[in-house]
Each structure stands twice: as structure tokens, then as C-alpha cells.
């Protein structure tokens, strides 16, 4: 057992002083904002020279346009609760039963959901 311990200590000592050559070549690019890709991800992506492919930001609709979408989807007495962020919130009455409900609109796509 003692021979094993001495041999282990000797081997560890030899490896501790052996020259180690590291060949870690890294290339890191940091972009802030819209992500860029080296390939075209979809048909709506645009190429930017020196950066790559990216999807241009889609503008958000106005609060009034969202209110009209809610009104056109079977609601009446539409009032604005909040028009900030990715989802707009409205209070409206259903045309069929008269119940007051919260209605949400995706600010970019115009999808109306409850």
C-alpha cells in the first residue's frame, strides 16, 4: 500500500511540472439589440453587411386601432384599460349576452383574445 501511495505522489509530481500547451482559439462577437444570423432564417429576414441576417422590428399598432379591432370582433362599449407593452387590454361588453369582459389584443399582430 505504501508503494502505491509513493508511486501516486511521484506521478502527480511529474504531471504537475510537465509543460502544458493550450491552443484555445476563441472568436467572440457580441451584438446588442436585434440578433443577427449567418444564414437566412426565414423569408422576412434582411441581410445587413458586416453583421448578417436579421428580422426588422414590426411596428406596434395604435391604441385606437386595437379598440376598433375589438369592436369589429363582436364587442360593444369598448373602453381602454392599458395600451403599453406587447399586449393591449380593453374592457368590453359581449353583443350576445351583455357580460362585461376583459379583451386582449396583440399589439403587433392584431390577434384578439379573451
N, C-alpha and C positions, 0 to 999 in steps of 0.2 A: 504494500500500500504506500509506503514511504517512497519507493522508487517511482510510482505513478505520480505522486504529488510533485516530486522533484522534476520529473520529466515534463509535467504540465507547466510548471513555473518557468523552466528553461525555454520551452516552446513559446510561451506567452511573451517572454523577454525578447526572443528573437523577432517575433512578429511586431512587437512594439516599436522596434528601431528600424524595421525594414522600410525602404523608401516607397512611398505610395504616390503614384501619379494619377491625378484626377483630370479627366477630359470631359467635363460637363460644359458643353457649349449651349447656352440658352439665348433665346431671342424673344423678348417680351415686348409686346406693343399694348399700350393702354389707351383706349378711346373712351371719352366721356360723352354721354348722350346716346344717340341712336346707334345700335350695334351695326357693325359692318361685317360682311362675309366675303370669303374669297371666291364664292360661287353664287350663281343666281338662285335664290331660294324659291321665288315664285314669279309669276308674270308681272306683278305690280312693283317689283324691285328695280331700282335705278342704279346705274354704275357711277361711282364718284372716283375720279382719277386720283391715284395715290392712297386710296382708302379701301375701296371695294364696293360690293353691292349692299344697298340699304333700302328700307321701305320708308318713303316720305310720310311725315305725320299727316293724319287725316284731321281736318279741322272739325271742331265741335259745332253742333247746330245751336241756334239761338234758343233762349228760353221760350219765346213766343212760338217758335216753330214746333217745339216739343208740346206745348199746350194745344196747338191745332191738331197734332197727331193724336193726342189723347181724345180730343173732341171727335175726330173722324173715326175713332175705333169704338164707338158705341157708348160714350160717356157724355154727360152734360154737367153744367155748373162746375167747370174745371177751375181750380184755384192753385196757385203756385205755392209749394212748401219750400223747396230748395232747388236752386239751379247752379250748383257748383259740383265739381268733381266729374267722374265718369258717368254718373247716373243722376238724372233729374227726377225729383219727386213732386207729385201733384196729388191733390185731394179732389175726387170727382164722384158724381152720382151715376150709378148704372141706369141706363134708359129703361130697362125692363122692369126691375123690381124697386128702384128708388133707394137702394142702400148706398151709404157714403163709404167709399173705399180709398185706399192709397194706391196710386198708379205710378209705375216707374218707367222711365224712358232712357234707353241707352243713348248717351249724348253724341256718339259717333255714328252709330248705325241706324238709329231711329226706331229700334225694336221696342214695342210697348208690351209691358208685362205687369202683372198684379201680384 
